[in-house]
Amino acid sequence: MGEIFQDATPEQEQKFIEERRKSAFLAASKSPSRWLSTADRHKRAADILYEVAHAAHEREMARTKNEIMRIRAEMDKQGLSSWSKSRTLEGAEYSDYLDSELLSEYLLLAGYALECILKGCLLVMRPELVKDNDKLDSMVTTHKLVRLYRDCKIPLSPLEQQLLDIITWHVKWRKYPVPKDLKDMPSPVEPNQRPLDIPGSPFHERKVQTLVDELYKRGYDLLVRL
């Protein structure tokens, strides 16, 4: 690189740098493979986190089941009708609790992956969304996944829309301890403001993961075709 600038003036050097920067920006913006590779990286990281969280949740459920059986046996032995003892999580139990909480990070990274797929589709379908060759249009920079799917003409079921709203919520502010606006702060009475219409926990029959995989594949297949 130094040889290129050997006889160049500072102005020529800066012009060359800006031209290369603009070329790289446009190439990355309009390259399906760049959007795909970035999406795949986010998706791979998300899937790894899901497996860690799911395994911890399964251990928690097995441990809870055994604990309930032990307490019932103890109650029968002592002739008790209720049990009020509590204890602090420690060791492996506490580690599993922390690992199961990684579901939030899974949703965050899954959201990044879906965004990359959909934004790649939009930029291929509508190159004019790179405004003046130096800025991405707000249609592309949004985090609203339901809107991005609609803009890409990809149909969604009501359950998929619910899940995408939850993922969007995670992408927008769950990476921080508080949201930008007070109105988005969960209620202490109803902390889950966006319930998902599936039975049991989010890990039940891997339903959330299955839905994310299907949504990702739909966008991935469209971008590959484009």
N, C-alpha and C positions, 0 to 999 in steps of 0.2 A: 504494500500500500504506500509505503514511503516513497518508492520510485515513481509512483503516479504523480505525487505532489512535488517532485523534485524541482521542477521549473515553474510551478504554478504560483500565482499570487494568492494571498489569503482569501480574496474575493472568489477566485476561481476554485480554490479548494473547498470553500463553504458551499458554493453552487453545486459542485460535484457531489458533496455529501448529501445535500438536500434532494438532489435528483435521485440518488440511490435510495434514500429513505422513502421518497414518494413511490418509487418503483416497487420497493419491498411492501409498502402499505397496500398498494393496488393489487399486487400479486397475491398477497395473503387474503385480502378481502374477497377476491373473486375466485379463489381456488377451492373447489370442493374437497380436494384431498387434504388441505390444511385444516379445514373445519372438521373433517372426518377424523383425522389423527388426534386433534385436540379433544374432540368428543369422546373418542375411544379411551384416551388416557384418563379423563374424568370418570368415565363409566367403569373402567377397570378398578380404579381406586375406590369408587363407591361400592362395587361388588365385594371387594376385600373387607371393607368396613361392615357391610351387611353380614357377612359370614361370621365375623367376630361377635357382632351384636346378637345374632341369632343363636349361636352356640352358647353364649352367656345366658340368654333368656331361657333356653332349654334346660340348662343346669339349674337356674333359679326355680323353674317350674317343678322340676324333679325334687329339688330340695324342699320346696314349699309343701309338696304333696307328702313327702316323708315326715315333715314337721307336723302337719295336720294329723296324720295317723298317730304319731307319737303323743301329741297333746290329747287326742281323743282317748287313747289307751290310758293315759295318766288320769284323765278326768273320770273315766269309768272306775279306775282303781280306787280313787279317792272319793267317789260318789259326788262329784261336782257337776253343776249344771252350766257353769260359765268359767272362762279362763281369761285373766287380765294381765298376765305377765308379759313384759316386752323386753327386748334386748337390742343392743347395738350391733350393726353389721361389722364384721371384722374379717381380715384375711381374704380367703378365696371368695367368700360371700360378697364382701365389699367390692372386690375386683370385678366380679360378675355384674354387680349393679352398675358400676361405672361403664363396663363394656357394653351392656345392654342399652345404655344411654347414647351410644354411638349411632343409633338409628337416626338421630337428628343430623349427624354429619353425613350419613348415607344419603338422606334426602337432599341435603345441600349440594353434594357433589353430583348426584343424579340430576338435579336441576341444572347445573352447569353443563352437563353432558347433553341434555335435551335442548338447552338453549343453543349450543353450538351446532347441533344437527339442523335445527329449524332455521337459525339465522343463516347458515350456509345455504339452505334451500332457497330462502328469500333472495339472497344476493345473487344466486345463479339465475333465478327466475326474473329478477328485476334489478339488473345492474345499475339502474339509475338511482338506487338507494344509497350508492356511494356519492354523496353530494359534492359537486365541484371537484371530484377526485381527491378530496382531502378530509372528508368527514362522513361518518355513517349516519343515515337518517334515523330519527327517533323510532320509526317502525321496526328497526333492527335492534336498537339499544334497549328496548323494553325488557323487563323481567317477567312480564305477564304471559305465562306459558299457554293458557287457554287462547289468548288472542293470537299468539304466534302460530298455534296449530290451525286456527281458523284462517289466518292469512295465507297459510300454506295449503289450504283446502283439504286438510286431513280431518275426517269426521271423528267425533269423540262421543263416548257414552256418558250418561250422567255421572256414573261412578268415576270414570276417568277424569271428568271435569273437576269433581270433588278432590281427587288426589292431586291434580295439577295445581289447584288453588292452595292446597297444603304445602306442596313443594315450593311454589312461588313465595309463600309466606316465609319459608325457611331461607330461600335465596335472598330475599329482600332484607331481612334483619336478624334471623336466628343465629347468624354468625357473630352477632353482638349480644351483650347482656340485656340491652333495652332497644326498643324500636325508635325510629325517628319521631313518631307522633304518639302521644299518650293514648289516643283512641285505639291503637294497635296493641297496647299492653294487655296481656291475658288477665282475665278477672281472677281474683283469689278464690272465688266461689266456683267458677266454671273456667279452669285454665285452658281447656281444649276448646278453643273457639271454632275450630273447623273439624268436627267429627267426621269420620269416614264410615260409610254404611257397610261395614263388614263385621261379622260376629267375632267376639273375643278381642285379643290384642292385635296390634299392627303386624305381629309375627305370625298370626293364625294362618296355617297352611301356606305360608310365604306369599299371601295374597298381594301385599303391597309390592314386593319384589317382582312378582309375576306381571302385575299391571305396568310397572315401570319398564320392564323388559319389552313388553308388547308395544308400549308407546315409543320406546327408543327404536325398535325394529321398524316401525311404521315410518318414522322420520328418516332413518338410515336408508331404507329401501328407496324412498323418494329421492334423496340426495344422490345415491348411486345411479339412479336412472337419469338424473339430470346431467 
